[in-house]
Each structure stands twice: as C-alpha cells, then as structure tokens.
Amino acid sequence: MNTLDKIYIAGHRGLVGSAIMRRLQQDGYSNIIARTSAELDLRRQADVEAFFAQEQPEYVFLAAAKVGGIHANNTYRADFLLDNLQIQNNIIQSAFRTGIKKLLFLGSSCIYPKFAPQPMTEDALLTGVLEPTNEPYAIAKIAGIKLCEAMRDQYGFNAVSCMPTNLYGPHDNFDLENSHVLPALIRKFHEAKVSGSPTVMLWGTGSARREFLHADDAAGAMVFLMNNYDERQFVNIGTGCDISIRELAELMKEIVGFEGELVWDSTKPDGTPRKLLDVSRLHNLGWQHSIDLRSGIQHAYEWFVQHEASATTSA
C-alpha cells in the first residue's frame, strides 16, 4: 500500500477496526474511508454493492463482524451465523467485482477444533469438532476463510486471511452480557472497587487458558500482512504465550486495585480448555508483538475509566 491509496476499513468503530485506523494514520496513510452501521448496513447486499461502486477502494480491511463472548455466542446462535455470513460475503464479493488490489479478512481463533493440539497451527483447521458454545460464529469465520481461498483459486483474487487470538484494548465491548472475558473482567473489578463490594463472582473454574493480544499490536500485524503477505494460507496472529483465567483475574485485581475476594461459579462453562496459537509462521515473516500483557491491561483499564466507566457504572 502507498500512503495515498484508497483504503476501506469495514468495522472502523470496533476494537480491531479502530486500531487499524489508528495504525494507518500513524503510518501516514491519509486516504482512509469508513462508514458507520447507520450509514451502511453491511448485511444488505445491494447497499454494499452500491458503496463499492461509488467509492472504488483499492484495499479493504474486513474487520466488521458480530462478536461477543460465550454467553452472547450461545444465546444468539442464528444471529451470529447469519449476520457474519452476510457481512463477509457481501464485502468480499463486492470487493472482487470492483477490482480492488487486495483484501484482508479477519477470522478468529475459535475456528480451531475444541481439542486441537496446542499450540494450534494453521493446518489444524477442520481436523475436529468445534467448541459448541461458539460454533455458529466459528462456522461463519471458516466460511470466510474458505471463500477467500476459493476466490483466489478460481479468479486469482488477492484475498488473504489472518486469525487473531483474543484481542483487547480501546473501543472494546465492556457489556457484561455480551463481552469477551478480559473486558468483562475490567468492568467487573472496576465496579466492585467503586462500590466497595467484598467479592467478585467469576464464571467457571479459572482453569481454562487463553492467549491475549493488544489490539494495537494486532493492527500492526494486519498492516504488516497487507504490505508483505500474498499467500493462500491464512496466518495466525498472537503472542505465542497464554495465561489461565484464574491468573488473569489475579492480575486484573492487582491492576484495578480491587481488595476483595474472588468467587468462582463452577456451574458456569469454562469454554475451550486451552486456546494458544502457534505464531511461528508470522514470526518467520518478520513480525512479533511488542506490548506485554500487564502494560496492555493497564492501558485498556485507563481507557475504560476515561471513556466508559461513568456510563457503565451508572447503568
């Protein structure tokens, strides 16, 4: 990409899309286009086709998706499958038809089998059953990967895919009903601290292990891939290190300054026992993360306090 190339970020207000926009602007890219969901409903094929025909972007970051944690994925199963299929199909097809130079599709590490060997390499895809609680979302993302591969195979369309691990940072979703584990913990511990609660109740046993990558690091990797990678094989994006949810909760407790006790509700699901990505392919391409977990959580918590805390604690 050149700094004057026309770049469309689908999902620019979300966790990943906003990070991509910050990174591009930081790197001097000045011809970035975006639309809010109110301005452009990506589920409507005709509207997406009209947008691409009018704007004619040269590069596309497909970061738009319906996302959420275990509860949201398991409750709104049809919505997660249908909305994500519509969004990604409409964008990929319209991007191809208008002749863009390159598209980067963002998947999710939940595409891998529930009991995939750890750390998970890219070739573990479709080698076992998925985690049931987020199966619809995972199937949609797998379909996106396969569509990019098929468009490349049949038409020579330069669509590449990346699979980020669990992401966090500014503009995350901190809703306790629909968020992922790390932002949910930020809000839970902050509200408990402010209210003087003696305990924080947490789902599961705390034994599940997860890998976390700051969104700014993820954006850096995605811009790197857009500029340096043109292969059919999708690429894992992560740190290559994981932590138990119990350890994460203790770290969060320390950073937020909550002085009460942790209570674990073992009747609630842990989800996949472990999700750690093998990131050797990405490392071999020449990219590694730079934000350590403690610093990243501190940054995310400070952003939450500044932008979200007053609204969420009064809800």
Secondary structure by P-SEA (a helix, b strand, c coil): cccccbbbbcccccaaaaaaaaaaaaacccbbbbbcccccccccaaaaaaaaaacccccccccccccccaaaaaaaaaaaaaaaaaaaaaaaaaaaaacccbbbbbbccccccccccccccccccccccccccaaaaaaaaaaaaaaaaaaaaccccbbbbbbbcccccccccccccccccaaaaaaaaaaaaaacccccccccccccccccccaaaaaaaaaaaaacccccbbbbbcccccccaaaaaaaaaaaacccbbbbbcccccccccbbbbcaaaaaaabbbbcccaaaaaaaaaaaaaaccaaaaaac
